[in-house]
Amino acid sequence: MDSVSVNRFRDKLKSYVEQAVNNHTPLKVTRRSGEAFVVMSADDWEREQETLYVLQNSSLMRQLAESATTHIQGAGYIPKEEEINEITRL
């Protein structure tokens, strides 16, 4: 993750915000006192929160592990063509 001082961040606020939003790259902004904060797009923040939720939920993690096992074994659920069409229909 790139890092920048709070003074430089303030001077180039617009370009740093555009970079975080458009390139989906978080930016660490450090203060003189040593404290820091991170600037990231709202979409990236929401995605991170969803990932954390799944990782902290033992039931969901168990389902993912079971799904990976059946996929490797080729024994997982195979949807019908109608189901695939319904899922992929735009």
BELMOQUI-V735727 format. One record per backbone hydrogen bond with DSSP energy under -0.5 kcal/mol. NH is the residue of the N-H (numbers start at 1). CO is the residue of the C=O. E is the energy in kcal/mol with one decimal. If there is no record, write none. Layout:
nh/co/e
NH/CO/E
NH/CO/E
This chain:
nh/co/e
2/26/-0.6
4/28/-2.4
6/30/-2.2
9/5/-2.6
10/6/-2.4
11/7/-2.1
12/8/-1.8
13/10/-1.0
16/12/-2.3
17/13/-2.6
18/14/-2.5
19/15/-2.2
20/16/-2.2
21/17/-2.4
22/18/-3.1
23/19/-2.1
24/20/-0.6
25/19/-0.6
26/24/-0.5
27/39/-2.2
28/2/-2.8
29/27/-0.5
29/37/-3.5
30/4/-2.5
30/28/-0.5
31/35/-3.5
34/31/-2.0
37/29/-2.2
39/27/-2.7
40/38/-0.5
41/20/-0.6
45/41/-2.2
46/42/-2.6
47/43/-2.2
48/44/-2.4
49/45/-2.2
50/46/-2.2
51/47/-2.2
52/48/-2.5
53/49/-2.2
54/50/-2.1
55/51/-2.7
56/52/-1.9
57/53/-0.6
57/54/-1.1
58/56/-0.8
61/57/-2.3
62/58/-2.1
63/59/-2.1
64/60/-2.4
65/61/-2.3
66/62/-2.5
67/63/-2.3
68/64/-2.4
69/65/-2.1
70/66/-2.4
71/67/-2.2
72/68/-2.4
73/69/-2.1
74/70/-0.7
74/71/-0.9
75/70/-2.5
76/70/-0.9
79/77/-0.6
84/80/-2.2
85/81/-2.6
86/82/-2.2
87/83/-2.2
88/84/-2.7
89/85/-1.3
